[in-house]
Amino acid sequence: MRILILCHAFNSLSQRLYSELGARGHQLSVEFDIADSVGEEAVALFRPELIVAPYLRRAIPASIWRQHTCLIVHPGIVGDRGPSALDWAIQEGEQSWGVTVLQATGELDGGPIWASDGFPMRVARKSSLYRHEVTEAASCAVLRAVERFASGSFVPVPVDAADASARIRGCARPLLRQSDRAIDWQHDDSATILARLNAADGFPGVADRLFGEPCRLFDAWPEDRLRGGAPGEVIAWRETAILRATVDGALWIGHVRREEEANAAARADARSEANVRTFKLPATQVFATQLASIPEAPLAGETRYFAAVGRTWQDIRYEEAGSVGFLHFDFYNGAMSTRQCQRLLAAWQWAQQRPVSIIVLMGGRDFWSNGIHLHSIEAAESPADESWANINAIDDLAEAIIRNETQLTIAALQGNCGAGGCFLARAADLVWARTGVLLNPHYRNMGNLYGSEYWTYLLPARVGVEGAQAMMRNRLPMSPAVGLAAGLVDACLAGDLDAFRVDVARRAAELAAAPDLAARLQEKGAQRHADEALKPLASYRAAELAELQRNFYGFDPSYHVARYHFVHKTPASWTPRHLAIHRDLGWSLPQ
């Protein structure tokens, strides 16, 4: 079928459905919901048989839904209505939740139901639940709904009938406003505050004050051991996060966004200070001056790499099982700043000295890596200089992984992976991906950025020269199955996250115990020496950095403009042509 994906932005859910529907042979085109007239024009050009809307911020106009079946993906259970479905569910502590696929009508979230799917809730950020449970449930429900539509015989069930027959608890609820999210630090306990912060994570954050300045709070972590101070007071910090006292303990806040109405002195500060008020940044970066008098609470010595006792803020941790070491790095949204790359490199070098024969790079639950940290770069006094420092730091890490000859290395992608993160993963000997993650192995969406991480060495060796060129030209998401067929990925493992981790541990242990491990390591070393003799790694890096120097310092500002719009979340004014194939002059309807 011809299916038009109508969405506010090509977010993770939209990309997942694009991949799933494309894999089933449907012809797809995407249009951003910018205005009624734009959507109407897309429908006229593409003439879709079905419209799927996975992520909208406003209602589809009657001019479209009256003429075409439009399936709306609502992140709520049957009967639930309103724009803050998942937010309410998290904040109110729902034990189970779901996704409903409804047909667009004149009543918001009130159309007949084509499919639904449920899941148990866990204590987690909204963004994490969205990328895992919501996305999985939505994929199942949408695929079922599309099959039902294609059959021509299915009759969708009215919401009221479905609600009554299933005795569902769903109901209409309003937009969750900041007054509903507000934290009372003098009375709310840690669990209540954590739920409010989790419910607002990603967007819009919780409005609050830090050091007397208005800001939005994001990225909360529980703390089991550190205590002290008056409720709401910042009592410690560690790397990118700050610790705030509560009435019954403390909570870490990893990221904040200053509000525009910051004091006049801050407005008069340098460019970097002005920028930190407009977008999300690590908390310690935003309030570096104020933290000078607050004690640091580092994890002690080399034991800082091992999993801490109890819950705390720890973005890099190491586990060991027999001859296998697992290095976790859970960086917010998968972005890796200069400092984070340097810290991860130090952890990697430490892990190499451990008595293990396999090292598994686990990344984080939501993301493995998305490459350099565009927000920190945007906030720097010189974004060009910080871009240069960041790319060199991630290159240092990639080089260290490539040059390891004493262990077999595995990148286990339990979360999504994009841009430089894809090639950092490919620096490992093996790449195992969880079914359901999204790969975006390209840089072009960021102002035709050339990229580094030794991709010119790593990618052709796996997919061939032509395959590498095609992959870097492509700007569409890739499923692990497609990556496996292309040679970018070595194995696709279980889609369930817990099952994936078990599978990774089992496979890694089998490799560690295999009688041919020594031979594999010897072969690995020989290949690396042969490659180095043919063309040194330094040559690949120098060529990549020469291209990036033009991106960062050259006359073409495309990278800087694209980064600015990405960081500041500038609303789209048009749909990129690689997504909106109906706007390609070379495209025509099949005869």
N, C-alpha and C positions, 0 to 999 in steps of 0.2 A: 504493500500500500504506500501511497504518498502521505506522509505524516508531517505536519508542520508543528514544530516545537515552539510555542509562544512563551517567552519567559522574560522576567525583568533583567536577568543577567545569566550568563552561562556558568552557573555555579556548580558545585560538586554533584548535586542531585541531577541537574540538567545534563551534565556530562555523562553521568552513569547511565541515565536513560537513553541518551544518544548512542552510547556504546552498545547497550543491550538491544535496542531496537534495530540498530544497524547490523548487528551480528545475526539478526533473524531475517535479513534481506529486505527490510523496508527502506524506501527512498525517503531521506530526511532532509529537511531544511529548517533553519532556525531564524526566528525574527524576534528582536528585542521589543518588548511592549513599551514603546516610547510615546505613542499617541494613537488614538482611534484610527486616524487616517493612515498611519503607517501599517497597522495591523490589517486594515481593509485592503491596502495595496498588496501586501504580502499574500493574502488569500487569493486575490484576483490573479496574481502572477503565478503562484504555485498550484492553485486549484487543488488543495489537499482533500483527501478522502476522510481524514480525521485530523483533529487538532488536539495536541496534548500540552497542557500548561502545568509544568512542575513547580514553577516558582514565580508567582505574581504578587504585586503589591497593590493592585486595583482590579476592579471587575472587568471582564471581557465585555466589549460593547454589544448591545443587542443586534446591531447590524451584522455581527459575525456569528453569535451563538444561535440566532434564529435560523440561519441558513446552513450551519455546519454543526456536527456533533463536536463539542469541546469538552474534553475530560480534564477536570481540575484535580490536582493532587493536594489534598488537605492534610496537614500533619496532625490530625486529631482522630479520635475514635468516632464511630458512627453516632450521629446526633450532635456532635460538637460543632459549634459555629463561632466564627470570629477570627480576628487577625493575630491573636496571641495564644494559639492553642497549646503549643509546646511549652511556652513560658509559664502559663498557668499550671500545667501538669507538673512541671518541675517544682515550682514554688509551693504548690499545695501538697507535694509529696505523694502523687499518684503512684500506685504500685505497678500498674500496667497501663499501656497506652497503645496507640495504633495510628494507622494511616488510612484515609478513605479517599477513594477516587469517585468524584461526583460529576455529573453532567452540569455544565453551566446553564443557568436560567436567570430569571430576573431577581431571584432571591439569593443573597450571598451565602454560599455553603449550604444552600437548601435544595439543590437539585437532586434528582434520582441517583441512586448509588449503583455503580458498575462493579466495584470490587472494594474489598478492605482487607487489611492484614494487621495483626497485633504483635506486641512484644512486651516482655517484662521491662520495667524501668530500673535503672541503676543510678546511684548517686554520681552524677557527672555533669560537666558543663553542657549547656544546650548545644554548643557547636559540636561537641563530641557525640552526643546522642544523635544529632542530625546526620553526621557523617557515617554513623554505623547503623543503629537500630532503625532510624527513620528512613535512611536510604535503602537499606535491605528490604524493609516492609514496602516501601514505595515501589521498588523494582518489581517485587512479586505481584503487587496489586495492579500496577500499570500493565505489565505483560499479560496478566489474566484478563484485564479489561479490554485490551487490544484484541486478544483472541476472541473474546465474546462479541466484540463489535464486528470482527471479520466474519464470524459465523452467520450473522444476519438474523439469528433467531432469539438472541437473548433480550429480555425486557428488563431494563434497570428498575430497581426497587425504590419507591418513594422513601425519603428519609423518615417520615413519620411512621410508615409501616414497618420499616426495618428497625427503628428504635423500639416500637411497641413489641414486635415479635421477639426481639433479642433481649429486651429489658435492659438496654444499654443506658449508662449513666450520662451520656453526652448531653450538653445543653449549650445554648447560646451565651457567650461571654464577651464582654467588651474588650477593647484595647487595654492591655496592661500598662498603666501609666507610671511615671516616676513616683507619684504619690503612693502607689500600691507597692512599689519596690523599695521604698525608703527604709533605711536601716536605723534602728534606735540602738546605738552602741551601749547605752546605759542599761538597757533591759533585755535586748534580744540575745539569745544564747548562740553559740558557735554554729550549731546545726541550722538554725533559722537564717543566720547571716549567709552561711554557705549556700543554702537553697536559693536565696535571693540573688546572690552573685552568679551562681550557676545558671539560673533562669534568664539572666540578662547577658550572658557571655556571648561574644561575637558582636551582637548588636541588641540593645542600645547601650549596654553597661548600666551600672547603678550610679546615679548622681549622688555625690557625697563631697566631703571636704578633706583635704590632707594638708597639714601645715598651714591651715587657714585659707587655702586656695580651693575654689570649686573645681571638681574634676569628675570623671567617670571611672569606675573601678571595673576591672576585668581579671580573669585568670586567677581564681582563688584556689588555694591548697590548704588542707587541714594540717594542724600541728598538734602533736600529742604530748610533747615534753616541755618546751620552753614556755615560761609563764612570767607575769610581772606587769606592772604599770596599770594605769587607769584604763577602763574600757574605751576603745577607740584610739588610744595612744600608740604611736609607732615605737616599738620597743627594741627592734633589731632589724638587720638586713643581711642578705646573703646573695652575692652576685647580682641578679637582676630583680630580686623580689624583696619586699619589705614585710615585716611582721607586725600586725596590729593586735593589741590586747582585746579580749572580749570578757564578758562577765564570768565566763567559765573556762577560759583558756586563751587561745590566740589563733589567728588565721593569717596565712601568707597572701599577699596581693602581688601578682606578677606583673601586671600591666595597668597603666592608667592613661587617660587622655585628659589633658587640661581643658577647661572650658574657655570660651572666648572672653568671658568677663573677668579674666585674671587681672591682678592689680596693675596700676599704671607703670610701676617700676619694671615689671616683667615685660610689659608691652614695649618699653623703651630699650630692652636688651637686644643682643645680637640676633641675627637671623635664626640661629639654631634654637634660641630660647623662644622666639616667636612661633616657630614651627611646632614645638612640642605641645602647644596648646591645641593644635588642630587635628592631630591624629594619634593613634594608639602607639605607645612606646613602653619599654621596660620601666618599671616604677623607679628603679634606682638611677636610671638615666634622666628621668624627668626631674627628680628631686635630689640630685647629687649634692647640691650645696647644703640643703637642709639636713642631709644624712651625715654630714661631717661630725656632728656631735652625738650621733646614735651609734651604739656598739655594733660591730659586725659579729655574726654568729656562724662562722665557717664550720663545715664538717671537718673533723680533725684529721690531719696528716694524710697518709696514703689510704687510711681506712675510709676516707671520704668517697672513694670509688665504690666500696661495697655498699649494698643496700642498707640504709639507715634503720635503726631499731625504731619501730613505730612510724607513724605518718609524719612527714615533714616535706619541705620543699627540697627536691633533689632532682635536677634535670639531667645529670649524668650518673649512672650507677652501673656496677659490674656484678655479675653473678657467675658462679662456677659450678659445673656438674661434671665430676671426673676430669676427663681430658678436654672438656669444651668450656670456653669462656664466652659469656654473653655480655656485650657492651650495649647498654641502653642509653639513648640520648633523646630526651623528650623536650624539644624546643618548640615554643609556642608558634603555632601555624607553620611549623617546619622551616622557619627562617633561621639562618645561621650567621650571626654577626662575626666580625673579626675576632672579638674576644671569645665567642663560643667556639669558633673553629680552632683557636689556639688551645683552649681548654680541652676540647675533644682530642686534639692531636696529642696533648700531654697524657690523657687517659689511654689513648691508643698505644703510645710508646710504653706506658706502664703495663698494659695488658700483655704486650708482646713478651715481657719478662716473666710472666706467670708460667707455671709448669703445665701448659696446655698445648695441644697440637692443632686445635681448631678454635678460631675466634669468629663469633657470629655478631655482626653489627645489626642490632635490633631496631634502631631508630626509636620512634615513639608510637603510641597507640593510634593516633590520628594521622600523623605524618612521619614518613621516614626522613625526608629532607626536601625542601623546595629551593635549596641553593642560598645565595647571598641574601642579607637582611636589608630589604629595600627601605623599610621604615627608618632604621638607624642611619642608613645612607642619606635619606632625605633630610634627616634632622641635623646632619653634620654641617660644620661651618663650610667645608668644601666637599659637596657630594662626590665630585670627581675623585678627589684624593681618597675619600673613604671607600668608594667603589674599588679603587686600585688596591687599597690595603685589604679589603674583604676578599677580593678574588685571589689575591696572592695567599691569603691565609687558608682559603679552602683548597687551593692548589697544593699547598704544603701538606695538607691532610691527605688529599688524593694520592700524592706522590709517595707518602709514607705507607699507604695501603698497597699501592702497586709494588713497591720495593720489598715488601715483606716476603722473605724466602724460607722462614722457619716454621710457619703455620699455614694451614689451608684457611682461607678467609671466605666468609659467606655474608652477603647482604640479605637479610630477611625482611622483606617489605610487608609489614603488618598494616601500615598506613599509606596514604597517597604519597606520590613522589613526582616532583616536577623540576623542569629546567636543569640547573646544575646538580641538583640532588640525584637525578637519574644517572648521570655520568659518574658522580661520586660513588653511587652504588655499584656501577659497572667496574669500578676500580678493584672490587673484590673478585676472587676467583670464580665464585658462583653467586647468582642472583636468584633467590626464591621469593616469589610474590604470592600474597594471599589473593585468592579469587575474589574479585569485588573491588580491589583497589584500583585507582586511576593512575595512569602514567602519562606524563606530558613531556616527552623527551625532545624538547625544542626550546629555543630562546626567542624566536622571532616576534612573539607577541609583546615583548618588552623593547619596542623600538628597534627591531632588527639587531638586537644584541648578538654579538658573535659567539660569546661563551668561551669557557675554558674547561677546567677540571680534566684536562688531557683527553677530551672527547675525540680529537683528531687521531689519537693513538688507539683509544679503546674501542670506539664504535666500528670503524672499518674492519677491525680484526674479528668482530662478532657478526656483522651483518653485510660485509662487503662494502666496497667503495660506493657503488651506485645505491645500495641500500642505505648507507649512511647519509648520502646527499638527499635522498628522498625523505628520510626521517627528519632531517633538519629543516627541510622545506615545509613539511607537514606541520600544521598548527592545530591539529585535532587531538583529543584525548585517545589514549590507547589502552585497551584492556590487557591484562596479563596474558590471556590466550593469544591475542594478536602479537604481543611482545615475544611470546614463546615461539610462535611460528616464524617471526622475523629473526630470531636469534638474540634479541636483547635480553630476554629472560631465560633462565635455565630450567625452571620448574614452576608450575602453578599448583599451589597447595590449598588446603581446606579454606572455605570462605568464612566459617565461624572462627572468631578471633582466638578463643581458647583452644579450639581444635588445631588451629594453625600453629600456635606456640608449642603444643604437644608434638605436632608433626615435625616441626623444625628441630626440637630437642632430640627426638628419636633419630631423625636422619643424620643430624650432626654427630650423635654418639656412634652411629653405625660407621660413618666415615672415619671417626677417630680410631675405631677398633678394626678397621679394614686392614688386611695384610699388605695391601698395595699402597698404603699411605706414604711410606718412605719413598717409594718409587714415584708417586705423584708429586711429592715435594721436590724431588730431584729433577723431575721433568719440568716442573714449574720454574725452578731456578735456571735451568739450561735455556728455556725459552726466553726468560727475561734477559739473560746475558746475550743471547743471539739478537734479540730485538734492540738491545742497547748498542751492540756493535753495528747494526744496520743503520739505526738512527737514534741518537741519544734522546732520552726523555726531555732533556733541557732544550732540545731543538723544537720539539712539539710545543712546549710551554712558551718559548720565545715567540714562535709564530702566532700562537693564539693571543698572547698578550699584546703583540703588535697590532692586531686587529682591534682588541679591546681598548687599546690606548686611543684609537681613533673614535671609538664609541664614547669614551669618557671625556676626552680632551679635544676632539676634533670639531670641525665646523658644523657637522650635522648634529642637531640637538635631540634627535628622535628618542634616544634612550632616556634622556633627562625629562623630556616631555611625557613619555609613556610612564616613567616611574612616578612622576608627580601625579598624574591622573589616577594611577593605581593606588597610591598611598592615600590620596585625598578622596578616593571613591567618587570621582567625578561621574555624574550620571551619563550614561551612553547617549550620544546624539544620533548614532546610526549603528547598524548591525554589521560587523566585519564580513567581507564578501566570502571568506572561506567557510563561514557558517550559513549565510543566506545565499544558497546556490541559485535561488529563484531570481536573484538580482545580478547574476553573472550574465553578461551579454551573450556568452556562448551556450547558455543553457536553454533548453526548450522542452516543452511537454512531450512525453513519449507518444508516438502516433498509435 
